[in-house]
């Protein structure tokens, strides 16, 4: 789907047509949002000097921006130490990155070998990164939160092998290795990152926090670090000199926070788990670029 068609019709994005950049299969991932991200950044008066994603998770948005040079540089921020270990290794030295790639490709996956790796206390970032990717790939829905467990049946009865594609994962990691000069990773708090960069107007921010506003339970179930002061987050977004795009569940509390802070909102369609269609809420300073355009064609 091209950008013109998307913004003329508010159609659901076909994620199969979006380049898969991340080594993660991340719960709540934003692959479906990639065309909207492109449209937003290209609508800005000039290309951002820096693109900041304070809750980067699987990183598909940041990686897309870096690969497609939609900003001069990218800053990825993540609080979860497991996810952070993966990004540190991938975005770190060639030696660490190649170690991780070889470990993934050479690993002989079985229930026994998986349990052995998962039950081990990792001694360094390399081991922790591999353990995290393994869990992410063989756990239900890629969920790393406490209480998650290994896939039982999976696709076509493949069980834990259903999402374990070592060559594909390795290729994605190596591709990211070619653009590490464009990306900085920070393990830390997302709201603090917003506050740190708030005074710079050449920065664009993509804000995708855990969905726990309005009593939503998804964030608690999907993420290890899901406690968030949503009022403080909106306040921080309101202090940003640069432009931002925020995504949230379509919850009444979120609409209230957006209105209270003078933000623009727009609902966009997407497909979630089991291909169920629903709408997510885009929030920003001005979302006129996201609304369907008048094509002059009568219904």
Secondary structure, DSSP 8 states (H G I E B T S, - for coil): --HHHHHHHT----GGGS----S---TT--GGGHHHHHHHHHHSSS-EEEEEETT-TT-HHHHHHHHTTSEEEEEEEE--HHHHHHHHHHTS-HHHHHHHHHHHHH----HHHHHHHHTS---SHHHHHHHHHHHHHHBGGG--STT--B-SS-GGG-GGGTT--HHHHHHHHHHHHTTGGGEEEEES-HHHHHHHHTT-TTEEEEE---S-GGG--HHHHH-SS----HHHHHHHHHT-SS-EEEEEE--HHHHHHHHHTT-EEEEEEEE-GGG-EEEEEEEES--GGGS----S---
